[in-house]
Amino acid sequence: MLHNGINRAAAALGMAQPNISRAIAGLEEDIGFALFNREKQRVAPTDEGVAFFREVQHSFVGLDRLRQAARDIKEFGTGRLRIASLMALSFDFAPRAMRRFITDFPEATISFQARPSSQVWEYTSGGLCEIGYAGPKDGFSGVSSTAFLTLDAVAVLPKGHRLARRQSLTEADFENERFISLALEDPTRHVIDLAFAARNVKRNLVAESQSSSVLCAMVANGIGIAITNPLMFLERRYKNILFKPLEFPIKIAIILLTPSYRQPSRLAVGFIQAMEDEKTVTLDSLRESGIAD
């Protein structure tokens, strides 16, 4: 089915063509219906064969998910406190909170994974981590979620851009601009797209990424302009970009996740408090810089 022919399937498997034909015939005998119609030198799948192939594909997807789960478990290791977080918190914010946490809990070991929000939800739901920080998401059971941080998105421009002198930007300012977007899986992407669609503003989409840090790196290299998480302002890694407030509100929400079927451990409670303390300091810094209200 994948190679559209017995000869090509035989070559892909490193087997002789008669062996493939015998294997198919044996499978057809076991299941009681024909998988292929034989017409001279060609074979074509029957309707039953197509339906059966779909079921086989589902089974292989399940096996691949098990392999991925095994890799995830291996990557998390045996740290006493397992944490997963979306990228925006992972570069500066969370490490600063870790410094606070280790001061209070010097005996602790941390296993920290930076992942897209959807994976953070999966990890928390599956018990692979004790704490998760992610964007909003529906459809996951076994997860307790509470609001952690809500921020207004900001525009990111390269220095010298025509909009660099503006104090804040409107939707119309983005008309025909080369635009670097968040990935489709990010819920903020859809909020941004709707805001421009409502004003009938056409942007020139040139790239996209699920990582705000990558977006900023693209802007720094002159690829385009972007809208992203204001926490990127505090990374201080990008010397030739500017951050501008938006006159149209784009909210970015970050949610604290914990498994609902168990109480947070003493270490988990300590780390959650360290993140809360760091949040207070971060919001003060953003306000002083005029990035947040």
C-alpha positions as CSV (number, residue, x, y, z in Angstrom):
1,M,0.0,0.0,0.0
2,L,2.8,2.4,0.9
3,H,4.9,1.7,-2.2
4,N,2.0,1.2,-4.7
5,G,3.3,-2.1,-6.0
6,I,4.6,-5.5,-5.0
7,N,8.0,-5.1,-6.7
8,R,8.7,-1.8,-5.0
9,A,7.6,-3.2,-1.6
10,A,9.9,-6.1,-2.1
11,A,12.8,-3.8,-2.9
12,A,12.0,-1.6,0.2
13,L,12.0,-4.7,2.4
14,G,14.9,-6.4,0.8
15,M,12.8,-9.5,0.0
16,A,12.1,-11.4,-3.1
17,Q,8.8,-10.5,-4.9
18,P,7.3,-14.1,-4.6
19,N,7.8,-13.9,-0.8
20,I,5.7,-10.7,-0.7
21,S,3.0,-12.3,-2.8
22,R,2.9,-15.4,-0.6
23,A,2.7,-13.2,2.6
24,I,-0.2,-11.3,1.2
25,A,-2.0,-14.5,0.1
26,G,-1.5,-15.9,3.6
27,L,-2.9,-12.8,5.3
28,E,-5.9,-12.8,3.0
29,E,-6.6,-16.4,3.9
30,D,-6.4,-15.6,7.6
31,I,-8.7,-12.6,7.5
32,G,-11.2,-14.1,5.0
33,F,-11.3,-11.4,2.3
34,A,-9.2,-10.1,-0.6
35,L,-6.9,-7.2,0.0
36,F,-6.0,-6.7,-3.6
37,N,-7.5,-7.3,-7.1
38,R,-5.0,-8.9,-9.4
39,E,-5.1,-7.7,-13.0
40,K,-2.4,-9.1,-15.2
41,Q,0.9,-7.6,-13.9
42,R,-0.8,-5.1,-11.6
43,V,-2.5,-5.2,-8.2
44,A,-5.0,-2.7,-6.9
45,P,-6.3,-2.5,-3.4
46,T,-9.9,-3.6,-2.8
47,D,-12.3,-1.4,-0.7
48,E,-11.8,-3.9,2.1
49,G,-8.1,-3.7,1.6
50,V,-8.1,0.1,2.0
51,A,-10.3,-0.1,5.2
52,F,-8.0,-2.8,6.6
53,F,-4.9,-0.7,5.8
54,R,-6.4,2.3,7.8
55,E,-6.8,0.0,10.8
56,V,-3.1,-1.1,10.5
57,Q,-2.0,2.5,10.3
58,H,-3.9,3.2,13.6
59,S,-2.0,0.4,15.2
60,F,1.3,1.7,14.1
61,V,0.5,5.2,15.3
62,G,-0.2,3.6,18.7
63,L,3.2,1.9,18.6
64,D,4.9,5.1,17.6
65,R,3.2,6.9,20.6
66,L,4.6,4.2,22.9
67,R,8.1,4.7,21.5
68,Q,7.8,8.4,22.0
69,A,6.5,7.9,25.6
70,A,9.6,5.7,26.3
71,R,11.9,8.4,24.9
72,D,10.1,11.1,27.0
73,I,10.5,9.0,30.1
74,K,14.1,8.5,29.4
75,E,14.7,12.2,28.7
76,F,13.1,13.2,32.0
77,G,15.5,11.0,33.9
78,T,15.2,10.5,37.6
79,G,15.2,14.1,39.0
80,R,13.3,14.4,42.2
81,L,11.4,17.3,40.8
82,R,10.3,17.1,37.2
83,I,9.2,20.3,35.4
84,A,8.0,21.0,31.9
85,S,7.6,24.5,30.6
86,L,6.8,26.4,27.4
87,M,9.8,28.0,25.7
88,A,9.1,31.6,26.7
89,L,9.8,30.9,30.4
90,S,12.7,28.5,29.9
91,F,15.6,30.8,29.0
92,D,15.8,33.3,31.8
93,F,12.6,33.4,33.9
94,A,12.6,29.8,35.1
95,P,16.4,29.6,35.7
96,R,16.1,32.7,37.9
97,A,13.3,30.9,39.8
98,M,15.5,27.8,40.1
99,R,18.2,29.9,41.7
100,R,15.7,31.0,44.3
101,F,14.4,27.4,44.7
102,I,17.9,25.8,45.1
103,T,18.7,28.3,47.9
104,D,15.8,27.1,49.9
105,F,16.0,23.4,48.9
106,P,19.7,22.6,48.4
107,E,19.0,18.9,48.6
108,A,16.8,19.0,45.5
109,T,17.6,17.8,42.0
110,I,15.6,19.2,39.0
111,S,14.8,17.6,35.7
112,F,13.6,20.5,33.5
113,Q,12.2,20.1,29.9
114,A,11.4,23.1,27.6
115,R,8.7,22.0,25.3
116,P,5.8,23.3,23.2
117,S,2.6,23.9,25.2
118,S,0.8,20.9,23.8
119,Q,3.6,18.6,25.0
120,V,3.6,20.2,28.5
121,W,-0.1,19.4,28.8
122,E,0.6,15.8,27.6
123,Y,3.5,15.4,30.1
124,T,1.4,16.7,33.0
125,S,-1.7,14.6,32.1
126,G,0.5,11.5,31.7
127,G,2.3,12.0,35.0
128,L,5.7,12.6,33.4
129,C,6.1,15.9,35.2
130,E,4.9,17.2,38.6
131,I,4.7,20.9,37.4
132,G,3.9,22.3,34.0
133,Y,3.7,25.8,32.6
134,A,1.9,26.1,29.3
135,G,-0.5,28.1,27.2
136,P,-4.3,27.4,27.3
137,K,-5.3,24.1,25.9
138,D,-8.5,21.9,26.0
139,G,-9.1,18.2,26.0
140,F,-6.7,16.9,28.6
141,S,-7.9,15.0,31.6
142,G,-6.1,14.4,34.9
143,V,-4.7,18.0,35.0
144,S,-5.4,20.8,37.5
145,S,-4.8,24.2,35.9
146,T,-4.6,27.7,37.4
147,A,-3.8,31.1,35.9
148,F,-0.1,32.0,36.4
149,L,0.6,35.0,34.2
150,T,-1.2,37.1,31.6
151,L,0.7,39.6,29.6
152,D,0.1,41.9,26.6
153,A,2.0,40.8,23.5
154,V,4.5,43.3,22.0
155,A,5.8,44.0,18.5
156,V,9.5,43.2,17.8
157,L,11.3,45.3,15.2
158,P,14.9,45.4,14.0
159,K,16.7,48.7,14.8
160,G,16.5,51.1,11.9
161,H,13.0,49.9,10.8
162,R,10.6,52.5,9.5
163,L,8.4,52.0,12.5
164,A,11.2,52.2,15.1
165,R,10.4,55.8,16.1
166,R,6.8,54.9,16.9
167,Q,5.9,54.7,20.6
168,S,3.3,52.0,20.0
169,L,1.9,50.3,16.9
170,T,-1.6,49.8,15.5
171,E,-2.9,47.0,13.2
172,A,-2.5,49.3,10.2
173,D,1.2,49.7,10.8
174,F,1.7,46.1,9.8
175,E,0.2,46.5,6.4
176,N,2.3,44.7,3.8
177,E,5.1,44.2,6.3
178,R,7.3,41.1,6.2
179,F,5.8,39.2,9.1
180,I,7.2,36.3,11.2
181,S,4.4,34.5,12.9
182,L,3.9,32.1,15.8
183,A,3.2,28.5,14.7
184,L,-0.4,27.4,13.9
185,E,-0.4,25.2,17.1
186,D,0.0,28.3,19.3
187,P,-3.4,29.7,20.4
188,T,-2.0,33.2,20.4
189,R,-1.4,32.9,16.6
190,H,-5.1,32.7,16.0
191,V,-5.8,35.7,18.2
192,I,-3.2,37.7,16.2
193,D,-4.6,36.6,12.9
194,L,-8.2,37.5,13.9
195,A,-7.1,41.0,15.0
196,F,-5.6,41.7,11.6
197,A,-8.4,40.1,9.7
198,A,-10.9,42.3,11.6
199,R,-9.1,45.4,10.3
200,N,-8.6,43.8,6.8
201,V,-4.8,44.3,7.3
202,K,-2.7,42.2,4.9
203,R,0.7,41.0,6.1
204,N,3.4,39.3,4.1
205,L,4.0,36.1,6.0
206,V,7.6,35.0,5.5
207,A,8.3,32.6,8.3
208,E,6.8,31.1,11.4
209,S,8.1,29.4,14.6
210,Q,6.7,27.9,17.8
211,S,9.5,29.6,19.8
212,S,9.4,33.3,20.8
213,S,13.1,33.2,21.1
214,V,13.5,32.0,17.5
215,L,11.1,34.7,16.4
216,C,13.3,37.4,18.0
217,A,16.4,35.8,16.4
218,M,14.8,36.0,13.0
219,V,13.9,39.7,13.6
220,A,17.5,40.4,14.7
221,N,18.6,39.0,11.4
222,G,16.4,41.2,9.3
223,I,13.9,38.5,8.2
224,G,10.8,40.5,9.2
225,I,8.9,41.9,12.2
226,A,6.9,39.9,14.7
227,I,4.5,39.9,17.6
228,T,5.6,37.9,20.6
229,N,5.8,37.4,24.4
230,P,7.1,40.5,26.2
231,L,9.3,38.2,28.4
232,M,11.7,38.1,25.5
233,F,12.6,41.8,26.4
234,L,14.3,40.5,29.6
235,E,16.6,38.1,27.8
236,R,19.0,40.8,26.8
237,R,20.5,38.6,24.1
238,Y,19.4,40.6,21.1
239,K,21.2,43.9,20.8
240,N,19.7,45.1,17.5
241,I,16.0,44.7,18.1
242,L,13.3,46.9,19.6
243,F,10.2,46.1,21.5
244,K,7.1,48.2,21.0
245,P,3.7,48.1,22.8
246,L,0.6,47.4,20.7
247,E,-2.4,49.7,20.7
248,F,-4.6,46.6,20.1
249,P,-4.6,44.1,23.0
250,I,-3.2,40.6,22.3
251,K,-3.3,38.7,25.6
252,I,-0.8,35.9,26.2
253,A,-1.8,33.6,29.0
254,I,0.4,31.1,30.8
255,I,-1.2,28.4,32.9
256,L,0.3,26.5,35.9
257,L,-0.4,22.7,35.5
258,T,-0.3,19.9,38.1
259,P,-1.6,16.4,38.0
260,S,-5.0,16.4,39.5
261,Y,-4.7,12.9,40.9
262,R,-2.0,13.6,43.5
263,Q,-1.1,16.4,45.9
264,P,2.0,18.5,45.0
265,S,5.1,17.4,46.9
266,R,7.0,19.7,49.3
267,L,9.5,20.4,46.5
268,A,6.8,21.2,44.0
269,V,5.1,23.7,46.3
270,G,8.5,25.3,46.9
271,F,9.2,25.7,43.2
272,I,5.8,27.1,42.5
273,Q,6.4,29.7,45.1
274,A,9.8,30.5,43.6
275,M,8.1,31.1,40.2
276,E,5.5,33.3,41.9
277,D,8.3,35.4,43.5
278,E,10.1,35.7,40.2
279,K,6.9,36.7,38.5
280,T,6.6,39.7,40.8
281,V,10.2,40.8,40.0
282,T,9.6,40.3,36.3
283,L,6.4,42.3,36.1
284,D,8.1,45.2,38.0
285,S,11.0,45.1,35.4
286,L,8.6,45.1,32.5
287,R,6.6,48.0,34.0
288,E,9.8,50.1,34.6
289,S,10.7,49.5,31.0
290,G,7.3,50.6,29.7
291,I,6.7,47.1,28.2
292,A,3.9,46.2,30.6
293,D,1.2,48.3,32.4
